[in-house]
């Protein structure tokens, strides 16, 4: 069953580096399907979240010093960013364990169409 797919924003300046690490437009997206949200950013991150586990979604900001790519930072945010624009925070009801060692309650992504994604997901959670 196919759902509604939202492309991640990968700015041209960052695409060569992201490509070296396996992220392309074709494999970097969020997809709402049924009762789940698939999150994929290249080869290094793939996860499916149940919509009932999502607390909120909102447009946000991503500071330049946080960097681009797969970002495990201090605090609650896990970043999957290919741009400093189009940023969206997906807040979870419970802690998500990333790569077996980092705990986060928020996934931050960069999207081509953040407003449409926020509206679509907000209507389902």
Secondary structure by P-SEA (a helix, b strand, c coil): cccbbbbccccccaaaaaaaacccccccbbbbcccbbbbbccccccccccccccccccccccccccccccccccccbbbbcccccbbbbbbbcbbbbccccccccbbbbbbccaaaaaaaaaacc
